Amino acid sequence: MQPALELMARVAPSDANVLITGEHGTGKEVVARSLHALSRRAAQPLVIVNTGGLAEGVFDSELFGHVRGAFTGASQNRSGLLVAGGKGTVFLDEIAELPVELQSKLMRAIQEREVRPVGSNQRMPLEARIIAGTNQHLEGAITRGTFRKDLFFRLNVVSVKLPPLRDRKNDLPLLVHHFIDRYSGAAGGAKDVSYDAMSRLMSYEWPGNVRELENCIQRALALGSGPEIQVRDLPSNLLY
């Protein structure tokens, strides 16, 4: 993680757009929050947008806003999430899920630093810094025609690649104890992990990455009763 952390520290004070890549659960949102906290925009809003979680048909309105009467149900003007970031930061997670037709509009908004709400001829300034995240290989998506090359270059001014947990097993004991400290509580929860339990944790490949590890430690603390997490407290997929 050191190269990624060093790059984050260098790019955080700038206004450069950042593309964070990595598998599900590697901590892309954590990195985005850190970049915002370390930036000159830290006192301004941080807006997190899961583009993969937006319902089909509302991408345009959610991102760019709309004016009253723009479509059925638009009873009042609404600022989009890009404008809601103000002079802060907007993190567009799962950016590859954005429909191709809206990728063009997003690219123009980033390029021209202004947003046109749905149904309006007026443009609003885009003042937020843009950070995007994806678990997909965008170069491959460009070849397949599902992601625009021009948007890729707008977002990928600086690229932060997060390695999967299976490729940085030396970090695992630190992460385990971090999550124990976070979730053990003051009322006598486990404060450590047994040698055998740690061996199981180290031998597992962690397809869900740090998020899966966090859930595993929470579960073990909830089920355990002694001063250490034991093998019996771990999920069944770690036991065989």
N, C-alpha and C positions, 0 to 999 in steps of 0.2 A: 504493500500500500504506500510505501514511502514516496515513489515517484508521483503518484496521484496526489498525495497530500502536499508535496512540495509545489506541484503545478497549481493546485487550488490556492495556496497561499500567495502565489505570484499573480494569479489572474483575478483574485477576488476584488482588489481595489479598483480595477479597471471597469469600463462599461462594456467590454467585449461580450458578445453573445457566446454562450458555452453549450456544447452538446455533451451530455453525460451518457455513456453507453455501459451496458452490463446486463447480466442475466437478472431475472426476477429475484428480488430479495437481497441484492448486493448492496443496497443503500443509496440508490440514486436520489431519493428525496432528502435523505440525510445530508448528502453532498450539496444539494441545491440550497437547503436551509443554512448550511455552513457558509457557502459562498455569499449568501445574502447577509448573514450576521457579520461577516468579515469585511463587507463592502462599505462604501460611503453612503449607501442607501439603507443601512440597517434600521434607522428610525422610521423608515417609510414602510408601506404595506408589502407583505409577501403573499402573493396569490398563487395557490397551487391548483392546477387544472389537470384532471385525469381525462385526457381526450378519449381514452378508450372506454371511459365510463359515461360519456355523454350519449343521451338517447339519439338515435338516428333521426334526422330532420330538424334538430335544434342546435347543431354545431354552429351554424352561422349566427343565430341570435345570441347564443351563449358567449361566443368569443367576441363578436363585433357589436353586439347590442342591437336594439331596434327602436323605432319610433311608434308612437300610437297609431293604430290602424294599419300597420305594415302587413299584418296577416290576422286571420281569425284568432281572437283571444288576446291580441296585443292591445290592452286597454290603456296603457300608459307607456311613456318613454322609459327605456331601460338601458343603462350603460353596460357594455359587455365586459367580460373578465379582463380583456387586454387593457381597457381604460381604467378598470377598477384598481389596477396595480399602481396607479398614480405615477409617482417618481421612484417607486420601489422596484420590485422584481416580480416577474411572472414566470412560473415554472410550468412548462407544458410537458407533462409526463405522457409516456406512450405516444409520442408524436407521430409515429408511423401509422397509427389508427385514424388519423385525420383523413377524410375523403380527399381524393386528388383534386376535385374542383375547388375545395376550400384551401388547399395548399397554395394555390396560385394567389388567392386573396390574402393569405397570411404572409406570403413572400412579399407582395406589394406593400402591405402594411409595415413590415419590418424595414423594407428598403426606403419607403417614403416617410416613415415615422409618423403615420397618421392612419386613422381608422374611419371607415364609412359605415355607420349603422344600417341595418336592413331597413329599406323603405325611405332612406334619407338621402338627400343630395349634399348634405353638409358633412364635413370631415372633422374629426376630433383628433387632437394630438396624441400620439403614442409616446409616452415619456418613460415607460418602464424598461428595465433591462430584461432581455429574454434569455431564459435558460430552458433547454429542452432535454428530455431524457427518452431513451428507448432501449428495449432489450433485443431489438431486431438489427440485422445487418443491413444498414441503409444502402450501401453500395449495391447489394444484391436486389433490394427493392427498386432502386433506380433502373437497373437492368430489366427487371420485370415490368416496369412502367407503373408501379404502384406508389412511387415517391418521386417528387420532382427534384431534379438535379440542382436547379437554381435555389430552391428552398434549402436544400442540404448545405450548399455553400454559404448561405446567409446564416444558418444556425451553427455551422461547424467552424466558427472563427477559432475557437479553442476547443479541443476535444479532451475530455477526461474519461479514461477507460478504467472501469472497476473490475478487478479480477474476481472470479468466483472463489468461494470459501475453500473448495477442494484444492485450489492452487496456492493457498496461503495458510496451511494447517498450523504453522508456528504461531499464528495469531489466535488460534482457537482457545487456548487456556486463558488468555487475557480477556477474550470476549465472554467466555463462560463466567469468569469471576465478576466481570462488569455486570452481567445480567443477574447473577446471584445478589450482588450488592443492591441492584435496583429493585428486585422483587422479593427478597427474603423477608422484609419487614422487620419491625423492631421487637416482635413478640415471639422470639425464639425460633425463627425459621432457620433452615440449613445455611451455614456460612461457608461451606467448602464442598468439594466433590471427592469421592473416594478414588483411589488409584484405578480400580477396575472400571468404574464408571467413566473416568476420563479416558481410559484406553478405548472403550467403546465409542466415545465421542470422537476420538482422534482417528479411528479406523473407518468411520462412516463418511460417505462422499458428499453429503449435504446438497442434494439437488435444489432444495429451496433456499440455500445460502444462509446469510445471517438471519433473515426473518424466520427461517425454520429453526435455527439454533435458539433464537430468542423464545419461540413458542415451546420448544423442548424444555428449556430451563424453567420457564413458568410452570409447565405441567409437573416437572419433577419436584419443584418446591411445593406445589399444591398437594401432591400425593405423599411426599416424604414426611418423616416424623423425627429424624435424628439430626445430629449436627452436620452430617455430610449427605450429599446426594448419592444414592446407591444405584447399582445396576437395575434393581427391581423398580426404581422410580422412572426409568427411561421409557420412551414409547417402544412398542413391540417391534417396529421396523428396525430398531437399533440392536435388537437382542439376538438376531439370527444372521 
